[in-house]
Amino acid sequence: QVQLVESGGGLVQPGGSLRLSCLASGSIAGIYAMGWYRQAPGKQREFVARISSGDSTNYANFVKGRFTISRDNAKNTMYLQMNSLKPEDTAVYYCHTNYVVWGQGTQVTVSS
């Protein structure tokens, strides 16, 4: 079973961009579903984006047009490009494989 490590979080001003990475300890080529969830303080974890092994994607309505999910099987890495960030995007972002294996999370803070 692969292990996942997220990186790329940090503090950014409203309107700014960040790219999150999710590095797997093994091959992700055969993994059907990978994706991102997030959890803000005092709130439940919520779906952000998903990508299949065939590169089909789904997004939560609140990130459509701003976030882009992608995967590079050769690098065993999934990405989340986040543009036009808003304060309400502040949360810990988690990646997963097949909703079974989860990373430890990376903090994203959007604030001026």
C-alpha positions as CSV (number, residue, x, y, z in Angstrom):
1,Q,0.0,0.0,0.0
2,V,1.4,3.4,-1.0
3,Q,2.0,6.2,1.5
4,L,1.3,9.8,0.5
5,V,3.0,13.0,1.5
6,E,1.5,16.4,0.6
7,S,3.6,19.5,0.2
8,G,3.2,23.0,-1.2
9,G,1.0,24.6,1.3
10,G,1.7,28.0,2.9
11,L,0.5,31.5,3.5
12,V,-0.7,33.4,0.4
13,Q,-2.6,36.6,-0.1
14,P,-6.2,36.7,-1.6
15,G,-6.0,36.3,-5.3
16,G,-2.7,34.4,-5.1
17,S,-1.8,30.9,-6.2
18,L,-0.3,27.8,-4.8
19,R,0.4,24.4,-6.2
20,L,0.0,21.4,-3.9
21,S,1.8,18.1,-4.6
22,C,1.0,14.7,-3.3
23,L,3.9,12.3,-3.7
24,A,3.3,8.6,-3.4
25,S,5.8,6.0,-2.2
26,G,5.0,3.7,-5.0
27,S,3.5,3.6,-8.5
28,I,0.2,5.4,-9.0
29,A,-0.3,4.3,-12.6
30,G,-2.9,1.6,-11.6
31,I,-4.7,3.6,-9.0
32,Y,-8.2,4.3,-10.2
33,A,-9.1,7.3,-8.2
34,M,-7.0,10.0,-6.6
35,G,-8.1,13.3,-5.2
36,W,-8.1,16.1,-2.7
37,Y,-10.2,17.0,0.3
38,R,-9.9,19.8,2.7
39,Q,-10.9,20.6,6.3
40,A,-11.3,24.0,7.7
41,P,-11.3,24.6,11.5
42,G,-14.6,23.6,13.0
43,K,-15.9,22.1,9.8
44,Q,-16.2,18.7,8.3
45,R,-13.7,17.4,5.7
46,E,-15.1,18.2,2.2
47,F,-14.4,17.1,-1.3
48,V,-12.3,19.4,-3.5
49,A,-11.3,17.5,-6.7
50,R,-10.9,14.0,-8.1
51,I,-8.9,12.5,-11.0
52,S,-9.2,9.0,-12.4
53,S,-6.6,6.8,-14.0
54,G,-8.0,7.9,-17.3
55,D,-7.5,11.5,-16.3
56,S,-11.2,12.4,-16.1
57,T,-11.7,15.0,-13.4
58,N,-14.4,16.3,-11.1
59,Y,-14.5,19.4,-9.0
60,A,-16.5,20.8,-6.2
61,N,-18.6,23.8,-7.4
62,F,-16.7,26.2,-5.2
63,V,-13.4,25.5,-6.9
64,K,-14.5,25.2,-10.5
65,G,-12.5,27.5,-12.8
66,R,-10.0,28.2,-10.1
67,F,-8.4,24.9,-9.2
68,T,-6.9,22.2,-11.6
69,I,-6.1,18.7,-10.6
70,S,-3.5,16.6,-12.5
71,R,-1.4,13.6,-12.1
72,D,2.1,12.6,-13.4
73,N,2.3,8.8,-13.2
74,A,6.0,8.9,-14.1
75,K,6.7,10.9,-11.0
76,N,4.2,9.2,-8.8
77,T,2.8,12.6,-8.0
78,M,-0.6,14.3,-8.1
79,Y,-1.0,18.0,-8.1
80,L,-3.6,20.7,-7.3
81,Q,-3.0,24.0,-8.9
82,M,-4.9,26.6,-7.0
83,N,-5.5,30.1,-8.5
84,S,-7.5,33.1,-7.4
85,L,-7.4,31.9,-3.8
86,K,-9.9,33.3,-1.3
87,P,-9.8,33.4,2.5
88,E,-12.5,30.7,2.6
89,D,-10.0,28.4,0.9
90,T,-8.1,28.3,4.1
91,A,-7.9,24.7,5.3
92,V,-5.7,21.7,5.7
93,Y,-5.7,19.9,2.3
94,Y,-5.4,16.1,2.2
95,C,-4.8,13.8,-0.8
96,H,-6.0,10.3,-1.1
97,T,-5.8,7.2,-3.2
98,N,-9.1,5.3,-3.8
99,Y,-10.4,7.0,-0.6
100,V,-8.4,4.5,1.4
101,V,-4.9,5.9,1.9
102,W,-4.6,9.5,3.0
103,G,-1.7,11.9,3.5
104,Q,-1.0,13.8,6.6
105,G,-2.3,17.1,5.1
106,T,-0.7,20.4,4.2
107,Q,-1.9,23.8,5.6
108,V,-3.1,26.5,3.2
109,T,-3.8,29.9,4.6
110,V,-5.2,32.7,2.5
111,S,-5.0,36.0,4.3
112,S,-3.8,39.5,3.8
